[in-house]
């Protein structure tokens, strides 16, 4: 199914690639996939509510016929609409359904204005869709210089996306589509594209770690203050026994990406009552400031070494005032870390991805790191391989933090050498992730892979957390056996001499002609 989705996306992108860059056409493709998902989901729900056989109504077109029949019956119409709104949170009129518009596209009678009306209808009727389709600008000159050309462009895209079976996609539809688009067109999408998406296996590892000990919790809250497409938060549900009772809290500065996260949560069937998201600057103003403002888990993959104001007024901010210093203006890494840590419950776990510099840089960052270590806040440091993220090849570290610990030891894992190398970037396998998580749970020394460092050891290292100080991965070369090497050289020389002798004998047996005599004589001179 993943291959089918990717192939359709690649094909649909062909109609847009020459007109705009990847960061723009990505929005069109994801927006249209999302709208198709909503349409298909509604039609499946109609079959279910009508208590009909899904095998009989196995295509959107057959489901559409049933939907229209039910709406024509005045006795069932209002009840059906109300039930759809109650169960799905929305309804869509038949003429605006994706497969209806795509069918018109196949017959070349599609009108762009109908799709525009469909977006407006959904966005104005239901709060959860407000602004979600703003980036699908159907009037953009980049789609074509006039309405007719824009119509042709979107017609082709609709036709290519329509055949994808989104209901049969067993995964994170928007996340998978986004990862494919960014990966496939990373050079076009620009260096910063990877900021909005954490590769699945890293996200999976972090989700497993923050869920440890909370598996049976009936009400669980997750917070991602730099949520990107929301995939980090959503992965937690895979490791809890009550995934439908998770409360999702997230913030994102980029409006387009904020909308992407909203789509992602809706696609995963998360009820709007369980979603609390904000489009805003995480560092500039604390959020959330009202209850609840602490969470069972905090997951973060912030932009690395971003700039921020570091204004002195932040020294009075409750997120930062215990640490004596602010993260430097040119590197907001610790500002993001402290923001997330402030919002962590006393019983919770936080996982954050950051560049290695936070482990050893001095000045203000050294002061903050020392305070965190003295408080026992840093629970584990995991070194990841380089070139895992889209748009950056730097190696990263995942730092795990907890509150109210009686111990101040830190567990180090060096997982930087274990990965598979692919064409454009490195990948982690399930085995790589399982090893990291199992090692993290056991918290025991493993030669050249993991080390539990006591506080005094960290103090002796001047609170420097650079992983090679604690996990020695140096491989000594095997000592050379001089006598054996000497014997091998003598044996090899003898073999060479024998080969030369055999070769000269062969030359003597060759038939000598005027053409070959000088060549044979010259060859023999070389071996004398």
Residue pairs with C-beta under 8 A, 6 or more apart in sequence:
1 165
1 168
1 169
1 170
1 171
2 169
2 171
2 176
4 164
4 165
5 164
5 169
5 173
5 176
5 177
5 180
6 180
6 184
8 160
8 161
8 163
8 164
9 29
9 161
9 177
9 180
9 181
9 184
10 184
11 160
12 29
12 156
12 157
12 160
12 161
13 22
13 25
13 29
13 181
13 184
13 185
15 153
15 156
15 157
15 160
16 24
16 25
16 28
16 29
16 143
16 153
16 157
17 25
17 185
17 188
19 25
19 142
19 143
19 144
19 153
20 140
20 142
21 188
21 189
21 190
22 181
22 182
22 185
22 188
22 189
22 190
22 193
23 188
23 189
23 190
23 193
24 142
26 178
26 181
26 182
26 185
26 189
27 135
27 136
27 256
28 135
28 136
28 157
29 157
29 161
29 177
29 181
30 174
30 177
30 178
30 181
30 260
30 263
31 132
31 133
31 135
31 136
32 98
32 136
32 157
32 158
32 161
33 161
33 164
33 166
33 173
33 174
33 177
34 132
34 174
34 263
34 266
34 267
35 98
35 118
35 119
35 122
35 133
36 98
36 99
36 161
36 162
36 164
36 166
37 166
37 173
37 267
38 90
38 92
38 98
38 122
38 266
39 60
39 92
39 97
39 98
39 99
40 60
40 98
40 99
40 166
40 167
41 88
41 167
42 67
42 84
42 88
42 90
42 91
42 92
42 97
43 60
43 63
43 64
43 67
43 97
43 99
44 54
44 63
44 167
45 84
45 87
45 88
46 63
46 66
46 67
46 70
46 80
46 84
47 54
47 57
47 63
47 66
48 54
49 80
49 83
49 84
49 87
50 66
50 70
52 66
56 62
57 63
57 66
60 97
60 98
60 99
61 99
61 103
64 94
64 97
64 99
64 100
67 94
68 94
70 76
70 77
70 80
71 77
71 80
71 81
71 94
81 91
84 90
84 91
85 91
89 126
89 128
89 266
89 271
89 272
90 122
90 125
90 126
90 128
90 129
92 118
92 121
92 122
93 121
94 100
95 114
96 114
96 117
96 118
96 121
98 158
98 162
99 162
101 110
101 114
101 115
101 118
101 158
102 110
102 158
102 159
102 161
102 162
103 162
104 110
104 111
104 114
105 154
105 155
105 156
105 158
105 159
105 162
106 159
106 162
108 155
110 151
110 154
110 155
110 158
111 151
112 138
112 147
112 150
112 151
112 154
115 138
115 154
115 158
116 138
119 133
119 136
119 138
122 129
122 133
123 129
123 130
123 131
123 132
123 133
124 130
127 272
128 262
128 266
128 272
128 275
131 255
131 259
132 259
132 262
132 263
134 255
134 259
135 256
135 259
137 143
138 150
138 154
139 150
140 150
143 149
143 150
143 153
143 154
144 150
144 151
144 152
144 153
166 173
169 176
172 200
172 231
172 234
172 264
172 267
172 268
173 267
174 229
174 260
174 263
174 264
174 267
175 197
175 200
175 229
175 230
175 231
175 234
175 264
178 196
178 197
178 229
178 260
179 197
179 199
179 200
181 189
182 189
182 193
182 194
182 196
182 197
182 390
182 391
183 390
183 424
183 425
186 193
186 194
186 390
186 391
186 424
189 390
189 391
190 391
191 391
191 392
192 303
192 391
193 390
193 391
194 389
194 390
194 391
194 392
195 228
195 301
195 303
195 391
196 228
196 229
196 254
196 257
196 260
197 228
197 229
197 231
197 390
198 206
198 228
198 231
198 232
198 301
198 353
198 389
199 388
199 389
199 390
199 427
199 428
200 231
200 235
201 427
201 428
201 429
201 430
201 432
201 433
202 301
202 353
202 384
202 388
202 398
202 428
203 231
203 232
203 235
204 235
204 238
204 433
205 398
205 428
205 433
205 436
205 437
206 232
206 235
206 299
206 351
206 353
206 398
207 232
207 235
207 236
207 238
207 239
207 299
208 239
208 433
208 437
209 349
209 351
209 400
209 437
209 440
210 222
210 236
210 296
210 297
210 298
210 299
210 348
210 349
210 350
210 351
211 236
211 239
211 240
211 297
212 349
212 441
213 349
214 220
214 240
214 296
214 297
214 349
215 239
215 240
215 241
216 241
216 242
217 240
217 242
217 296
218 242
218 245
219 242
219 245
219 247
220 236
220 240
220 242
220 245
220 246
220 247
220 296
220 297
221 246
221 247
221 249
221 292
221 295
221 296
221 297
221 345
222 233
222 236
222 246
222 247
222 248
222 249
222 295
222 296
222 297
222 298
222 299
223 233
223 249
223 250
223 295
223 297
223 298
223 299
223 340
223 343
224 230
224 232
224 233
224 249
224 250
224 251
224 298
224 299
224 300
225 250
225 251
225 282
225 287
225 298
225 300
225 302
225 336
225 339
225 340
225 343
226 251
226 252
226 253
226 282
226 300
226 301
226 302
226 303
226 336
227 233
227 250
227 251
227 252
227 258
227 261
227 277
228 252
228 257
228 260
228 261
228 301
229 257
229 260
229 261
229 264
230 248
230 250
230 260
230 261
230 262
230 264
230 265
231 264
232 299
232 300
232 301
233 248
233 250
233 265
233 299
234 248
234 264
234 265
234 268
236 246
236 297
236 299
237 243
237 246
237 268
240 246
246 270
246 274
247 274
247 276
247 292
248 265
248 270
248 274
248 275
248 276
248 277
249 276
249 277
249 288
249 292
249 295
250 261
250 276
250 277
250 278
251 277
251 278
251 279
251 280
251 282
251 287
252 258
252 261
252 277
252 278
252 279
253 279
253 280
253 281
253 282
255 279
258 277
258 279
261 277
262 275
262 277
265 275
265 277
276 288
278 287
278 288
280 287
282 302
282 336
282 339
283 308
283 309
283 332
283 335
283 336
283 339
284 308
284 309
286 317
286 318
286 319
286 339
286 342
288 343
293 343
294 343
294 344
294 345
294 346
294 348
295 343
295 344
295 345
295 348
296 345
296 347
296 348
296 349
297 344
297 348
297 349
297 350
297 351
298 340
298 341
298 343
298 344
298 348
298 349
298 350
298 351
298 352
299 350
299 351
299 352
300 336
300 337
300 340
300 350
300 351
300 352
300 353
301 352
301 353
302 332
302 333
302 336
302 352
302 353
302 354
303 332
304 333
304 354
304 355
304 392
304 394
304 396
305 330
305 331
305 332
305 333
305 355
305 357
306 331
306 332
306 333
306 336
307 329
307 330
307 332
308 327
308 329
308 332
308 335
309 329
310 326
310 327
310 328
310 329
310 332
310 335
312 326
314 320
314 326
315 321
315 326
318 342
319 338
319 339
319 342
320 326
320 335
320 338
322 371
323 338
323 367
323 368
323 371
323 372
324 367
324 368
324 371
325 364
325 367
325 368
326 335
326 364
327 333
327 334
327 335
327 338
327 364
327 365
327 368
328 363
328 364
328 365
331 357
331 361
331 365
333 354
333 355
333 357
333 358
333 365
334 358
334 364
334 365
334 368
334 369
336 352
336 354
337 352
337 354
337 358
337 399
337 401
338 368
340 350
340 352
341 350
341 377
341 401
341 403
344 350
344 401
344 402
344 403
345 403
346 403
346 404
347 403
348 402
348 403
349 379
349 400
349 401
349 402
350 400
350 401
350 402
351 398
351 399
351 400
352 398
352 399
352 401
353 384
353 396
353 397
353 398
354 396
354 397
354 399
355 394
355 395
355 396
355 397
356 383
356 394
356 395
356 396
356 397
356 466
356 467
357 365
358 365
358 369
358 397
358 399
359 369
359 381
359 397
359 464
359 465
359 466
359 467
360 464
360 465
360 466
366 463
369 463
369 465
370 463
372 378
372 401
373 408
373 410
373 455
373 458
373 463
373 465
374 408
375 408
376 402
376 405
376 406
376 407
376 408
376 455
377 401
377 402
377 403
377 405
378 399
378 400
378 401
378 410
378 465
379 400
379 401
379 402
379 405
379 410
379 411
380 399
380 400
380 410
380 411
380 412
380 413
380 440
381 397
381 398
381 399
381 400
381 410
381 411
381 412
381 413
381 465
381 467
382 397
382 398
382 399
382 400
382 412
382 413
382 415
382 436
382 440
383 395
383 397
383 412
383 413
383 414
383 415
383 416
383 467
383 471
384 395
384 396
384 397
384 398
384 415
384 416
385 395
385 415
385 416
385 417
385 418
385 419
385 426
385 428
386 393
386 394
386 395
386 416
386 426
387 393
387 425
387 426
388 396
388 419
388 425
388 426
388 427
388 428
389 396
389 425
390 425
393 425
395 416
397 467
400 440
407 455
408 455
408 458
409 452
409 453
409 454
409 455
410 452
410 453
410 458
410 465
411 440
411 443
411 450
411 451
411 452
411 453
412 450
412 451
412 452
412 453
412 465
412 467
412 470
412 471
413 436
413 439
413 440
413 449
413 450
413 471
414 448
414 449
414 450
414 467
414 468
414 471
414 473
415 432
415 435
415 436
415 449
416 467
417 473
418 428
418 432
418 435
419 426
419 427
419 428
419 429
419 432
420 426
420 427
420 428
420 429
439 446
439 449
439 450
443 452
444 450
444 452
445 451
445 452
448 471
448 472
448 473
448 475
449 471
449 473
450 471
451 470
451 471
453 470
457 470
458 465
461 469
461 470
500 527
503 527
504 524
504 527
507 520
507 523
507 524
510 516
510 520
512 520
